[in-house]
Amino acid sequence: MIMKKLYFGDCLDILKDLHKEHPQGFIDLIYIDPPFNSKRDYNILFESLDFADATAQKQAFADTWSNVSYLDALNEIKDVDLDLWNFLHTLDTVGISKSAVAYLTTMAIRLHYMHKVLKETGSFY
Ligand SMILES: C[S@@+](CC[C@H](N)C(=O)[O-])C[C@H]1O[C@@H](n2cnc3c(N)ncnc32)[C@H](O)[C@@H]1O
């Protein structure tokens, strides 16, 4: 099946909808270039052809996780994968930084649903 669709939005919402529509995995290949907890903010540069406003820029996305709330996602993971929840909950209690737990929890719930929508023979990069 070729999807020929481009989705815009939080991939978690889209993945959940896709999983509801196709409870068995149906995707052959997933490639992601996600945030990597680089602790940096990334900007888009606006360059006119004559470079007159090359310094103009706007924040594209923040790869900083210290102020990200993750408890809802952690609770959600408890309902769908208890082993994963145990792992993340243990990290949360052994004193690694809250920002690292926030990042891992945010990624974990999304990776859980990516796994769900992927075929058993599917590839993930
Ligand atoms: C490492 S950058 C990838 C940039 C991209 N490959 C490019 O060349 O522009 C990570 C991207 O993931 C996006 N992102 C972060 N959280 C997301 C989410 N929950 N759903 C969808 N995209 C997300 C960010 O906005 C950012 O553009």
The ligand as an SDF file (V2000), in Angstrom:
LIG
                    3D

 27 29  0  0  0  0  0  0  0  0999 V2000
   16.6590   16.7210   14.4950 C   0  0  0  0  0  0  0  0  0  0  0  0
   15.3190   17.6880   13.8640 S   0  0  0  0  0  0  0  0  0  0  0  0
   15.0720   17.0230   12.2900 C   0  0  0  0  0  0  0  0  0  0  0  0
   15.1640   18.0520   11.2570 C   0  0  0  0  0  0  0  0  0  0  0  0
   14.8130   17.5740    9.8440 C   0  0  0  0  0  0  0  0  0  0  0  0
   15.4150   16.3180    9.4900 N   0  0  0  0  0  0  0  0  0  0  0  0
   15.2300   18.6510    8.8770 C   0  0  0  0  0  0  0  0  0  0  0  0
   16.2090   18.4390    8.1510 O   0  0  0  0  0  0  0  0  0  0  0  0
   14.6360   19.7310    8.9210 O   0  0  0  0  0  0  0  0  0  0  0  0
   13.9370   17.0300   14.7570 C   0  0  0  0  0  0  0  0  0  0  0  0
   12.5960   17.5360   14.2440 C   0  0  0  0  0  0  0  0  0  0  0  0
   11.5490   16.8280   14.9250 O   0  0  0  0  0  0  0  0  0  0  0  0
   10.4730   17.7190   15.1170 C   0  0  0  0  0  0  0  0  0  0  0  0
    9.6440   17.1850   16.2180 N   0  0  0  0  0  0  0  0  0  0  0  0
    9.8860   17.2550   17.5390 C   0  0  0  0  0  0  0  0  0  0  0  0
    8.9180   16.6360   18.2340 N   0  0  0  0  0  0  0  0  0  0  0  0
    8.0380   16.1600   17.3250 C   0  0  0  0  0  0  0  0  0  0  0  0
    6.8110   15.4520   17.4300 C   0  0  0  0  0  0  0  0  0  0  0  0
    6.3200   15.1050   18.6180 N   0  0  0  0  0  0  0  0  0  0  0  0
    6.1450   15.1380   16.2860 N   0  0  0  0  0  0  0  0  0  0  0  0
    6.6540   15.4810   15.0910 C   0  0  0  0  0  0  0  0  0  0  0  0
    7.8090   16.1630   14.9230 N   0  0  0  0  0  0  0  0  0  0  0  0
    8.4910   16.5060   16.0280 C   0  0  0  0  0  0  0  0  0  0  0  0
   11.1370   19.0480   15.4400 C   0  0  0  0  0  0  0  0  0  0  0  0
   10.2770   20.1160   15.1940 O   0  0  0  0  0  0  0  0  0  0  0  0
   12.3300   19.0210   14.5000 C   0  0  0  0  0  0  0  0  0  0  0  0
   11.9960   19.6260   13.2940 O   0  0  0  0  0  0  0  0  0  0  0  0
  1  2  1  0
  2  3  1  0
  2 10  1  0
  3  4  1  0
  4  5  1  0
  5  6  1  0
  5  7  1  0
  7  8  2  0
  7  9  1  0
 10 11  1  0
 11 12  1  0
 11 26  1  0
 12 13  1  0
 13 14  1  0
 13 24  1  0
 14 15  1  0
 14 23  1  0
 15 16  2  0
 16 17  1  0
 17 18  1  0
 17 23  2  0
 18 19  1  0
 18 20  2  0
 20 21  1  0
 21 22  2  0
 22 23  1  0
 24 25  1  0
 24 26  1  0
 26 27  1  0
M  CHG  2   2   1   9  -1
M  END
$$$$
